[in-house]
Amino acid sequence: MSAPLRIIFMGTAELSCASLRALAERSQFQLKAVVTQPDRPKGRDLRLQPSPVKSEAVRAGFPVLQPERARAAEFIEQVRGLVPDLIVVVAYGQILPQTLLDVPRFGCLNVHTSLLPKYRGAAPIQWAILNGDSLTGVTIMKMNAGLDTGDIVAQERTEIRAEDDAITLHERLAQMGADLVVRTIPDYVKGKLVPEPQHAAAASYAPKIRKEDGAIDWRQPATVIWNRVRGLVPWPVAFAHFAGDTKSSLVRIWQAEVSDRAGPPGEILEASKGELVVGCGADSLRILQLQLEGGRRMSAEQFLAGHKMEPGKRLQ
C-alpha cells in the first residue's frame, strides 16, 4: 500500500469548507496543515472572528497556519519544511507567488467555481447569474502566478436553474468542486491527466462585488433586474427606494419573479391581495420577499398588510 499523499490545504471562505472535508475524509490523503487568512474584526463590536476554514480545521484537529502574506519568506520556508506533495487551494483570497507554487513536487491545484477561462477573479458565481448565463461549473486548475490563468486539469458543468440564486448555486458548486478535486488528484499525480492551457482570447473577468452593484435601475428589462436579485443574495442584496412625501425608504429585494404585465419603469402596478408588482423597462417584476432598512425580511403579503401602498407610486 502506497503512502498517503501529503497535502497542504489553503482556503478561507465558506466555499472552501466542502473541499477541506472531502480531502480529510479520504485515507489516501494526509493533511499536513490548513492555511487560512488571519482572524479579522467583524460585527458591530469588531471582535476578531476566525475564517470558516479555520473553524472547520480546528474542529477536525488539523494544524492551522495564518500568515498575513502568503509571499512572506518565513511562511514559504515553513511550508517547505512540511514537505508537501501537493497544495490544494480553494478561495484562499491571495495570489500565490511562484516561489510557493514551486514547493510541492506536484505543484498546486486550485478549485475555481466557473468554467475557465470564463469568469476569472473573485465573484464568478454572482456574475454568472447577473449576466443571465444558463451554464456554469467548476474547474480544477494547475496554478501559476497569474490570476486564474493556470492550465486546466478537469472541469464539470451544471445548469443555472430558474430557481437558483447565488446561495443555492454556491452550495452546489462548492460540493461539485469538492467531489471533483478528490476524484482528480489520484490520476493527476500519476500523470494520467495532461493539463491544457487556457484560451486567453476567451477569458472574461468576475470582479469583486461592491455594495453599489445592488442598486436597481428600473429602466432595465425585468429579466435583468430578476438576475440582479438572484445574483446578489446574501450580500449586498438588490435594493431600491420607496419614494415618500418627505423621505425615501430603502428596501432590499430578496426574492422576485418576472411578470408579463407592462407599465412605466419603477411604478407600482399592483399592491393588493399579496401582489406587489413594479414596472420595468420591459415586462415587470413581482416582488416576493423584501426587507425595509432596519426591519426583518417578509413576504410581499406580510409587507402589504402593514404598509399602505397604492398603484401609481414609485420605486427609485
Secondary structure, DSSP 8 states (H G I E B T S, - for coil): ----EEEEEEE-SGGGHHHHHHHHT-TTEEEEEEE----EEETTTTEEE--HHHHHHHHHT--EE--S-TT-HHHHHHHHHT--SEEEEES-SS---HHHHTSSTT-EEEEESS-TTTTBSS-HHHHHHHTT-SEEEEEEEE--SSSS-SEEEEEEEEE--TT--HHHHHHHHHHHHHHHHHHHHHHHHTT-S--B---GGG--B-----GGGGB--TTSBHHHHHHHHHHTTTTT-EEEEEE-SS-EEEEEEEEEEEE----STTBEEEEETTEEEEE-SBSEEEEEEEEETTS--EEHHHHHHHS---TT-BB-
